[in-house]
Amino acid sequence: MKTLKQILEAKAEKPQPSSPVEPDSVTALVPKTKDEKRFMDKHVVQKKDDANGNDDELFRASNIKYSDRTPTRHGYNTGEDQKVYEGVKSLKQILEKTLTPAETKKREDVAQAIERDDPGMDKSKKMAIATATAKRVAEDVENINEGETAHAQYLHYHGEAKKMLDKIGKGLDTHAKHVSSKDNYGGGQAHWGHVGDMKHFHRQVQDLHDAVLQQGEYAKPPAAIKKEETDLFACFDDDTRKQVEQVFEQLDDDNKQVIIEMIEAEQYDDVAAIAEEVLNG
């Protein structure tokens, strides 16, 4: 058992840098600490020549000459293959090139839909599918509608979406008609496979339903802000107010503007005096 002094000394020691490995001792361990060196000094390994006279040409295949594959291109020379493979982009790298904010949002939507339908799918595969889908949708919009205005594109896709919704309704009716047919092998009764199909359709339509209603609310124009009508004569007491209003109604537009400017300048006493003077003649 080590003493406390030995433990503390071992903790204080810093690992020594490894010395270069000699060619004839590739498999040898280079001691890093004093303890390792002390152990190896006590356990000296003796190296003996091979009994049959074999040398490094046999044990390390140092005498092997590699063929030059460059002229035939049937493979790569030693070391060349690593450079080639490192320079090849993976499918993931190609798909996950810089996405626009719209493409990124679309990818997340697709990934969430895949997660609901197939929770066990590998994450990398799921994101690859979602990324490819997002970019394909973006490219379709860019290519099909090149040169059109945004509103023209909107009307185009709005009309196509309405057509598809109509076809979805007809498709659901056809599905129900076939399932309920007496000629069906279920005798007009749905089985659990039909239930699974319809549940899947329902989930997809529900997502579409929620998204359309939500986006429809977002597209609603802001409500017009009603300008609050200020009570011009609220600064006067009831009796004075009646007099000022009575005189104000008898004035032409120019004189009305004069009274308004006086009230806005808080010349209340002057306005009240004018009203009283006019009424009392």
C-alpha positions in Angstrom: 0.0 0.0 0.0 1.3 3.5 -0.9 2.0 5.9 1.9 0.5 9.4 2.0 3.8 10.8 1.0 4.0 8.6 -2.1 0.5 9.6 -3.1 1.2 13.3 -2.7 4.5 13.0 -4.7 2.7 11.1 -7.5 0.0 13.9 -7.7 2.7 16.6 -7.8 4.6 14.9 -10.6 3.9 16.2 -14.2 3.8 13.7 -17.0 7.0 13.9 -19.0 6.7 14.4 -22.7 7.0 11.2 -24.7 10.2 10.7 -26.6 10.1 9.7 -30.3 9.4 6.1 -30.8 12.4 4.3 -32.5 11.7 2.4 -35.7 12.7 -0.9 -34.0 10.4 -0.4 -31.1 7.0 0.6 -32.6 5.1 -1.5 -30.1 7.2 -0.5 -27.1 5.6 1.7 -24.4 7.4 5.0 -23.6 7.4 5.7 -19.8 5.7 8.9 -18.9 6.2 9.1 -15.1 8.9 8.0 -12.7 6.8 5.1 -11.5 6.4 3.8 -15.0 10.2 4.2 -15.6 11.0 2.5 -12.4 8.7 -0.4 -13.3 10.1 -0.8 -16.8 13.7 -0.7 -15.4 12.8 -3.7 -13.2 11.2 -5.6 -16.0 13.6 -5.6 -18.9 12.4 -7.1 -22.1 15.0 -9.0 -24.0 14.8 -8.9 -27.7 16.1 -11.9 -29.6 16.6 -12.5 -33.3 14.1 -14.8 -35.1 15.2 -18.4 -35.0 14.6 -18.7 -38.8 16.5 -15.6 -39.6 13.5 -13.5 -40.6 13.8 -9.8 -40.4 11.6 -6.7 -40.8 10.9 -7.6 -44.4 8.7 -10.3 -43.1 7.3 -8.9 -39.9 6.6 -5.4 -41.2 6.3 -6.1 -44.9 8.9 -3.4 -45.6 9.9 -5.0 -48.8 6.4 -4.8 -50.4 6.3 -2.6 -53.5 2.9 -1.0 -54.2 1.7 -0.8 -57.8 0.9 2.5 -59.3 -2.8 2.6 -59.9 -2.9 6.1 -61.5 -2.6 4.9 -65.1 -5.6 2.6 -64.8 -7.6 4.5 -62.1 -8.6 1.1 -60.7 -8.5 2.4 -57.1 -6.2 4.8 -55.4 -2.5 4.7 -54.4 -1.7 4.5 -50.7 -2.7 7.7 -48.9 -4.5 9.1 -52.0 -7.8 7.5 -51.1 -8.1 9.4 -47.8 -7.7 12.8 -49.6 -10.3 11.8 -52.2 -12.9 10.7 -49.6 -12.3 13.8 -47.4 -13.1 16.0 -50.4 -16.4 14.3 -51.2 -19.4 16.0 -49.6 -21.9 13.7 -47.9 -25.6 13.7 -48.8 -26.3 15.4 -45.5 -23.8 18.2 -46.2 -25.4 18.8 -49.7 -28.9 18.9 -48.3 -28.1 21.0 -45.3 -26.5 23.9 -47.2 -27.7 27.3 -46.2 -31.5 27.5 -46.0 -33.6 30.6 -46.3 -35.8 31.4 -43.2 -38.8 30.2 -45.1 -37.1 26.9 -46.0 -36.0 26.4 -42.4 -39.5 26.9 -41.2 -40.8 24.5 -43.8 -38.2 21.9 -42.8 -39.3 22.1 -39.2 -42.9 21.7 -40.2 -42.1 18.6 -42.3 -39.9 17.1 -39.5 -42.7 17.5 -37.0 -45.2 15.8 -39.4 -42.8 12.9 -39.9 -42.3 12.6 -36.1 -46.0 12.3 -35.6 -46.4 9.7 -38.4 -43.2 7.7 -37.7 -41.8 8.5 -34.2 -39.2 5.7 -34.5 -37.5 7.1 -37.7 -33.8 7.9 -37.4 -33.2 11.6 -36.7 -30.6 12.1 -39.4 -32.9 10.4 -42.0 -35.9 12.4 -40.9 -34.0 15.7 -41.1 -32.6 14.7 -44.6 -36.1 14.1 -45.9 -37.4 17.3 -44.3 -34.5 19.4 -45.7 -35.0 17.9 -49.2 -38.7 18.6 -49.1 -38.3 22.2 -48.0 -35.8 22.9 -50.7 -38.0 21.2 -53.4 -41.0 23.3 -52.4 -38.9 26.5 -52.5 -37.5 25.6 -55.9 -40.9 24.8 -57.3 -42.2 28.2 -56.3 -39.2 29.9 -57.8 -39.2 28.1 -61.1 -43.0 27.8 -61.9 -43.8 31.4 -61.0 -40.8 33.2 -62.4 -41.7 36.7 -63.5 -45.1 36.7 -61.8 -46.1 39.2 -59.1 -46.6 38.0 -55.6 -50.4 38.5 -55.7 -50.6 36.6 -59.0 -48.7 33.7 -57.4 -51.0 33.9 -54.3 -54.1 33.7 -56.5 -52.7 30.7 -58.4 -51.9 28.7 -55.3 -55.2 29.7 -53.6 -57.1 28.4 -56.6 -55.1 25.2 -56.8 -55.5 24.6 -53.0 -59.3 25.0 -53.3 -59.3 22.4 -56.2 -57.4 20.0 -54.1 -59.7 20.4 -51.1 -62.6 19.6 -53.4 -60.8 16.5 -54.6 -60.0 15.4 -51.1 -63.7 15.6 -50.2 -64.6 13.5 -53.2 -61.8 11.1 -52.4 -63.0 10.6 -48.8 -66.5 9.9 -50.1 -65.1 7.3 -52.6 -63.2 5.7 -49.8 -66.4 5.5 -47.6 -68.4 4.2 -50.6 -66.0 1.3 -51.3 -65.6 0.4 -47.6 -69.4 0.3 -47.1 -70.1 -1.7 -50.3 -71.7 -5.1 -49.7 -69.4 -6.5 -52.3 -66.4 -5.6 -50.1 -64.7 -8.6 -48.5 -65.9 -7.1 -45.2 -69.5 -7.2 -46.3 -69.9 -3.5 -46.0 -68.1 -3.2 -42.6 -64.9 -1.3 -42.0 -62.0 -3.2 -40.5 -59.2 -1.9 -38.4 -57.0 -1.2 -41.4 -59.6 1.1 -42.7 -59.8 2.8 -39.3 -56.0 3.3 -39.4 -56.2 4.9 -42.9 -59.0 7.2 -41.9 -57.2 8.2 -38.7 -54.1 9.1 -40.6 -56.1 11.2 -43.1 -57.9 12.9 -40.2 -54.6 13.8 -38.5 -53.3 15.3 -41.7 -56.5 17.2 -42.5 -56.6 18.4 -38.9 -53.1 19.9 -39.2 -54.0 21.6 -42.5 -57.3 22.8 -40.9 -55.5 24.4 -38.0 -52.7 25.9 -40.1 -55.2 27.5 -42.6 -57.3 29.0 -39.9 -54.3 30.3 -38.0 -52.7 31.8 -41.1 -56.1 33.3 -42.1 -56.2 35.2 -38.8 -52.7 36.4 -39.3 -53.6 37.7 -42.8 -56.4 39.8 -41.4 -55.7 43.5 -42.0 -55.4 45.6 -38.9 -58.5 47.3 -37.7 -58.8 50.9 -38.4 -58.0 53.1 -35.4 -60.9 55.3 -34.7 -59.9 58.8 -34.0 -61.3 59.8 -30.7 -63.5 62.8 -30.9 -62.5 65.3 -28.3 -65.2 67.4 -26.5 -64.1 70.9 -27.5 -66.3 72.6 -24.9 -65.6 70.2 -22.0 -63.4 72.9 -20.4 -66.4 75.1 -19.6 -68.9 74.8 -16.8 -72.5 73.8 -17.8 -73.9 77.3 -18.1 -71.0 78.8 -19.9 -70.8 75.7 -22.2 -74.4 76.2 -23.3 -73.7 79.9 -24.2 -70.5 79.1 -26.1 -72.1 76.2 -28.0 -75.1 78.4 -28.9 -72.8 81.2 -30.3 -70.5 78.7 -32.0 -73.3 77.2 -34.1 -74.2 80.7 -35.4 -70.7 81.5 -36.6 -69.3 80.9 -40.1 -66.4 78.5 -40.7 -63.7 81.2 -40.4 -65.0 82.5 -37.1 -65.5 78.9 -35.8 -61.8 78.3 -36.5 -60.9 81.4 -34.5 -62.9 80.1 -31.5 -61.3 76.7 -31.8 -57.8 78.1 -31.8 -58.7 80.3 -28.8 -59.9 77.2 -26.9 -56.8 75.2 -27.9 -54.7 78.1 -26.6 -56.7 77.8 -23.3 -58.2 81.4 -23.6 -61.3 80.2 -21.9 -62.2 83.5 -20.2 -62.0 85.4 -23.5 -64.2 82.8 -25.3 -66.8 83.0 -22.5 -66.8 86.8 -22.6 -67.3 86.8 -26.4 -70.2 84.4 -26.1 -71.8 86.4 -23.4 -71.4 89.7 -25.3 -72.9 88.2 -28.5 -75.9 86.8 -26.7 -76.6 90.0 -24.7 -76.2 92.2 -27.8 
